[in-house]
Amino acid sequence: MTKLFLSFFILIFITCLSFALPNDQLNKFSSSDEQVFQLFKLWQIEHGREYGTTKEKEKRLEIFKSNLKYINEMNAKRKSPLQHRLSLNKFADMSPEEFSKTYLQEIEMQIPSKFDDRKHEDNDNDTENLPASVDWREKGAVTDVRDQGDCQSHWAFSVTGAIEGLNKIVTGNLINLSAQELVDCDHASNGCAGGYYFNAFGWVINNGGIDTEANYPYIAKNGTCKVNANKVVSIGNLYVLDGTEEAFLDRVSKQPVSVSLDATGLQFYAGGVYGGEYCTKDSRFATLVALIVGYDSVDGEDYWIVKNSWGKDWGEKGYLYIKRNVIKEWPYGVCAINAAGGYPITTVLSSSI
């Protein structure tokens, strides 16, 4: 009962903070140390956060205050209810620098030469008569959002997600696949220090398949590769999209697509359509590998539906909505999301489970 009450209290409190307030009220609230301290204590209980020393707790409280001020200021600048909003979440006691070090490392997007024979442009574009919206979650082709923890395994979850989606589409079976196997066994990538989907897809191809999450569970740290793991689902090849909006739209209408993007500024993302306010328009810089699982529009605003691996308590229940169809302004898509999309193909693929 206490947990439920605290959750409700924090929800109401944070909801109030999430909307734009007049500057005088905003500044008055932000300057109330006692109110912020009480909110911090409730936040600690909600997220089970304990600190080893008083000094550490004081440090985290100051970071919390700074983040709260930032969230309020950014929300106050929202120009539309559709625009993305920020709120306090489980990352509220982490500084932007700490968050970047833990979750956002620059991604090397060059295709390894040894995999060149497996990478091709997608020449199967057919943009005629595409549906106005697609959501592979509604079609049962997307597994639950996972939480990578302190391990930078987003690349592995993107790859398993793409293969899971393809396998469901081809065979009718939705099977949770092992991101941990990629972390442990794909030595061309860097495990919990980060990686990219080119290498990981290549590993699955060369290995002849990948095991299930049930058989090879996620532990959020580097482990020893289990060389005798099962090969439950396999893929035949990897195709790389040419970066155009038409190619992405067509392919996402057929299956989920692995992508990379610059996730700077998304630490406190809570929903709405993100327009790339923290990204550079002509940059290919990327810090996160994720999975596009659909597209839609709301009140004339087109967006991608992107599955992340920071848990269901981040964003829109673990998802990011990011603006699309702006290639004239963003040559690589918003936050470089169109810079290097890829998807697996197969001849199939899964054993009966």
C-alpha positions in Angstrom: 0.0 0.0 0.0 2.8 2.4 0.9 4.6 1.7 -2.4 1.3 2.4 -4.3 0.8 5.6 -2.4 4.3 6.8 -3.1 4.1 5.9 -6.8 0.8 7.9 -7.0 2.3 10.8 -5.1 5.4 10.9 -7.3 3.4 10.6 -10.5 1.2 13.6 -9.5 4.3 15.6 -8.5 6.3 14.8 -11.6 3.3 15.3 -13.8 3.0 18.8 -12.5 6.6 19.4 -13.1 6.4 18.1 -16.7 4.3 20.9 -18.0 5.4 24.4 -18.8 4.9 26.8 -15.9 5.1 30.6 -15.8 8.7 31.6 -15.1 7.8 33.3 -11.8 6.1 30.1 -10.5 8.9 27.9 -12.0 11.7 29.9 -10.3 9.8 30.0 -7.0 9.3 26.2 -7.0 12.9 25.5 -8.1 14.3 27.6 -5.3 12.4 25.6 -2.6 15.1 23.3 -1.2 12.7 21.7 1.2 10.3 20.7 -1.5 13.1 19.4 -3.7 14.5 17.4 -0.8 11.2 15.8 0.0 10.8 14.9 -3.7 14.3 13.5 -3.7 13.5 11.2 -0.7 10.3 9.9 -2.4 12.3 9.4 -5.6 14.9 7.4 -3.6 12.2 5.1 -2.2 10.5 4.7 -5.6 13.7 3.6 -7.3 15.3 1.8 -4.3 18.3 4.1 -4.3 20.6 4.0 -1.3 23.9 5.7 -0.9 26.9 4.5 1.0 27.9 7.8 2.7 26.3 11.1 3.6 28.7 12.8 1.3 27.6 10.7 -1.6 23.9 11.4 -0.8 24.6 15.1 -0.7 26.4 14.9 -4.0 23.4 13.0 -5.6 20.9 15.5 -4.1 22.8 18.4 -5.8 22.8 16.6 -9.1 19.0 15.8 -8.6 18.4 19.5 -8.0 20.3 20.5 -11.1 18.5 18.0 -13.2 15.1 19.0 -11.9 15.8 22.7 -12.8 16.9 21.6 -16.3 13.8 19.5 -16.8 11.5 22.4 -15.7 13.4 24.9 -17.9 13.2 22.7 -21.0 9.6 21.8 -20.5 8.8 25.5 -20.2 10.2 26.1 -23.7 7.9 23.5 -25.3 6.0 25.2 -28.2 3.5 22.4 -28.8 1.8 19.6 -26.8 3.3 17.2 -29.5 6.8 18.3 -28.8 8.9 15.9 -26.6 8.8 16.4 -22.9 11.2 15.5 -20.1 10.5 14.2 -16.6 12.3 12.8 -13.6 13.2 9.1 -14.1 15.6 6.5 -12.8 18.5 8.6 -14.2 17.7 11.7 -12.1 20.7 11.4 -9.8 23.2 11.0 -12.7 24.9 14.1 -14.1 24.8 14.4 -17.9 28.5 13.5 -18.0 28.0 10.3 -15.9 25.0 9.3 -18.1 27.0 9.8 -21.3 29.9 7.8 -20.0 27.6 4.9 -18.9 25.1 4.8 -21.8 26.4 6.9 -24.7 29.7 6.2 -26.4 30.5 7.3 -29.9 29.7 4.5 -32.4 32.1 3.5 -35.1 29.8 3.0 -38.2 32.4 1.9 -40.8 31.4 -1.4 -42.3 34.2 -3.9 -41.6 35.9 -5.0 -44.9 35.6 -8.7 -44.0 31.8 -8.4 -44.1 31.6 -6.4 -47.3 30.3 -9.4 -49.3 27.3 -9.6 -46.9 26.3 -5.9 -47.2 24.2 -4.7 -50.0 22.0 -1.7 -50.7 18.3 -2.4 -50.5 17.0 -2.4 -54.1 13.6 -3.7 -53.1 12.0 -0.3 -52.6 8.3 0.0 -53.4 7.0 3.2 -52.0 3.7 3.0 -53.8 0.6 2.3 -51.7 2.4 2.0 -48.4 0.2 2.0 -45.3 -0.2 5.3 -43.5 1.1 3.8 -40.4 2.8 0.5 -39.3 3.4 -0.8 -35.8 5.1 -4.2 -35.5 4.2 -4.3 -31.8 0.5 -4.6 -32.9 1.4 -7.4 -35.2 3.1 -9.4 -32.4 6.6 -9.1 -33.9 8.3 -7.2 -31.1 9.4 -8.7 -27.8 9.2 -6.8 -24.5 11.5 -3.8 -23.9 14.6 -4.9 -22.0 16.9 -3.0 -19.6 20.6 -3.2 -20.5 21.7 -1.9 -17.1 25.2 -0.5 -16.9 26.3 -2.6 -19.8 26.4 -0.8 -23.1 24.8 -3.7 -24.9 22.2 -1.6 -26.8 23.8 -2.9 -30.1 23.1 -6.5 -29.1 19.4 -5.8 -28.2 18.9 -4.0 -31.5 20.3 -7.0 -33.4 18.3 -9.6 -31.5 15.2 -7.4 -31.9 15.6 -7.3 -35.7 16.1 -11.0 -35.9 13.1 -11.7 -33.5 10.9 -9.6 -35.7 12.0 -11.2 -38.9 11.6 -14.7 -37.4 8.0 -13.9 -36.3 7.1 -12.5 -39.7 8.5 -15.6 -41.5 7.6 -18.4 -39.2 4.9 -17.0 -36.9 7.0 -17.7 -33.8 8.1 -14.8 -31.6 11.1 -16.0 -29.7 13.2 -14.0 -27.2 16.8 -14.3 -28.4 20.0 -14.0 -26.4 21.7 -10.5 -26.4 24.1 -11.9 -23.8 25.4 -14.4 -26.4 26.4 -11.5 -28.6 28.0 -9.7 -25.7 30.1 -12.7 -24.8 30.8 -14.2 -28.2 31.0 -11.4 -30.8 34.7 -10.5 -30.3 34.6 -8.1 -33.2 32.4 -5.9 -30.9 33.4 -4.8 -27.4 30.8 -6.4 -25.2 29.6 -4.1 -22.5 32.0 -1.4 -23.8 29.7 -1.0 -26.9 29.5 -2.4 -30.4 27.6 -2.0 -33.7 25.1 -4.1 -35.6 27.4 -4.9 -38.6 29.6 -7.1 -36.6 26.8 -8.7 -34.6 24.8 -9.7 -37.6 27.9 -11.0 -39.2 28.6 -13.1 -36.1 25.1 -14.6 -36.2 25.6 -15.5 -39.9 29.0 -17.0 -39.3 27.9 -18.9 -36.2 24.9 -20.4 -38.0 22.4 -19.0 -35.6 21.8 -17.6 -32.1 20.4 -19.1 -28.9 17.3 -18.0 -26.9 17.2 -15.7 -23.9 15.8 -18.6 -21.9 18.8 -20.8 -22.6 21.4 -18.0 -22.5 20.0 -15.3 -20.1 21.1 -11.7 -19.9 23.4 -10.8 -17.0 24.3 -7.2 -17.9 28.1 -7.8 -17.8 30.7 -9.5 -19.9 30.7 -13.2 -19.6 32.5 -16.3 -21.1 31.2 -17.4 -24.4 29.3 -20.6 -24.3 30.6 -22.2 -27.5 28.1 -25.1 -27.4 25.0 -22.8 -27.2 22.0 -23.8 -29.4 21.5 -22.3 -32.8 17.7 -21.7 -32.5 17.3 -18.9 -35.0 19.6 -18.1 -38.0 19.8 -15.5 -40.7 21.1 -15.6 -44.3 22.4 -12.1 -44.9 22.3 -8.5 -43.9 21.2 -5.6 -46.1 22.0 -1.9 -45.6 19.6 0.8 -46.5 20.7 3.7 -48.7 19.7 6.4 -46.2 16.7 7.8 -48.2 13.4 8.4 -46.5 11.7 6.2 -49.1 14.0 3.3 -48.5 13.5 3.4 -44.7 9.7 3.8 -45.0 9.4 0.9 -47.4 11.6 -1.4 -45.4 10.0 -0.6 -42.0 6.7 -1.4 -43.6 8.1 -4.9 -44.1 10.1 -5.6 -40.9 11.9 -3.9 -38.0 15.2 -2.2 -38.9 18.3 -1.7 -36.8 19.6 1.9 -36.7 22.0 4.1 -34.9 21.4 7.7 -33.7 22.7 10.5 -31.5 20.9 10.1 -28.2 22.5 13.2 -26.6 19.8 14.9 -24.6 17.5 11.9 -24.2 18.4 11.1 -20.6 15.1 12.4 -19.3 12.9 11.9 -22.4 9.4 11.0 -21.3 7.3 11.1 -24.4 6.2 13.2 -27.4 7.8 13.6 -30.8 11.5 14.3 -30.5 12.7 16.8 -33.1 16.5 16.5 -32.6 16.9 19.6 -30.5 20.2 18.4 -29.2 21.6 17.1 -32.5 23.5 18.6 -35.4 21.6 18.5 -38.6 24.4 17.6 -41.0 26.2 15.1 -38.7 26.4 11.3 -38.8 27.5 11.2 -35.1 25.8 8.4 -33.2 25.9 7.1 -29.6 23.1 4.6 -29.5 22.0 1.5 -31.5 18.2 0.9 -31.4 15.4 -0.6 -33.5 12.7 1.1 -35.6 9.5 -1.0 -35.1 7.1 1.3 -37.0 6.0 4.7 -38.1 3.0 6.9 -37.7 1.8 10.5 -37.8 -0.1 12.7 -35.4 -1.6 16.1 -36.4 0.7 16.3 -39.4 3.8 15.3 -37.5 5.5 12.2 -38.9 7.6 10.1 -36.6 9.4 6.8 -36.2 8.6 4.4 -33.4 12.0 3.3 -31.9 12.5 0.6 -29.4 15.3 1.3 -26.9 16.9 -0.9 -24.2 16.9 1.4 -21.2 13.9 -0.3 -19.6 10.1 0.3 -19.7 10.4 3.1 -17.1 12.2 5.4 -19.7 10.4 7.3 -22.5 7.1 6.0 -23.8 7.2 2.7 -21.9 10.7 2.1 -23.3 10.1 3.7 -26.7 11.2 6.9 -28.4 9.1 8.7 -31.0 11.4 10.7 -33.3 10.5 13.0 -36.2 10.8 11.6 -39.7 10.2 12.9 -43.3 12.6 15.9 -42.8 15.4 14.7 -45.1 15.7 18.2 -46.7 16.6 19.7 -43.4 18.4 16.6 -42.0 20.4 14.9 -44.7 21.0 11.9 -42.5 17.7 12.0 -40.8 17.0 13.5 -37.3 20.0 12.7 -35.1 21.5 10.7 -37.9 18.9 7.9 -37.7 18.9 7.4 -41.5 22.7 7.3 -41.7 23.1 3.5 -41.6 20.1 1.4 -41.2 20.3 -2.4 -41.6 18.1 -5.4 -41.6 18.5 -9.2 -41.8 17.1 -11.5 -44.4 16.6 -15.2 -44.2 15.7 -18.4 -45.8 14.6 -19.6 -42.4 15.2 -19.9 -39.5 13.9 -21.2 -36.3 13.5 -24.6 -34.9 10.1 -25.4 -33.4 9.8 -24.3 -29.8 
